[in-house]
Amino acid sequence: MVQFRMLNTLVLCMVLCLFSSQHLTSQQQGEYPTLSNFDQVTFSQQYEAQIAYSLAEEPFGSAYASWCEAWVKHIYSTPCDQNPLAITTENRNDPDQEGPVFFLAGTLGGTIERTATISADQGIFFPVLNYVATYPCPYAGFKPAPGQSLKDFLMRKAMEMVDQGTLISVTLDDRRITDLLPYRVTTDLFYFNALPELICLDACVTGELQPALADGYWIMLRPLSPGRHKLQYKASYPKVGWVMDVMYLLNVE
């Protein structure tokens, strides 16, 4: 009986060692083994940690919320004829960007394909679905209620809009980030200067220093290996029929 148990134990150890060896080899070769449902969650979390920074980290020395603010300032300082949110031309090349992080953008709606050349040491930051609440606005009644702070007013506006969005997804090189809920970020109240001409994007632009607050689902990808990569992200507001589908062909060098 003791020998039988020892034999079973030995066989089990051999099976586990063989599986571990095959699993390690396949990862080293860039091939991912077929996983059971039990392992899918753990595997997806490990993969996502390899390609994207978590909110608990401070990529390139700053928290996610700070990068959200930087993204807003970048977009609102880009002229309309170069601004990715305003341009719907297919196969458009995004201009080069200096600094540790390269900012990507979506569209005001529709499907588009773009290309971008990015350094192999740059992170890649973009909103999958977001809303930037700026103040003041030329809309009747667009102001805080009596006793309500401006921060609370803008936060509620931004979060209400993002809450209505659905069907968000991010895919990098045909591998999908399965859970985007942990990537939702709401900034603090901050101030920025927008180009006056960006009224083409936002009727609330004043051309002077003004407050804003942003909310949404944001991703900071870790620097990618040199070569070509395909990034796709989608989002929609079904109630109003709004759909965004963005494909980036990234040349990393």
Secondary structure, DSSP 8 states (H G I E B T S, - for coil): -HHHHHHHHHHHHHHHHHHHHHHHHHHHTT------HHHHHHHHHHHHHHHB--TTS-GGGS-HHHHHHHHHHHHTTS-TTT-TTT---TTEE-----SSEEE----SSEEEEEEEEE-TT-EEEEEEEEEEEES--SSTT-S--TT--HHHHHHHHHHHHHHT-EEEEEEETTEEE---GGGEEE---EEEE--GGGGGT-TT--SSEEEEEEEEEEEEE----SEEEEEEEEEEEGGGTEEEEEEEEEEE-
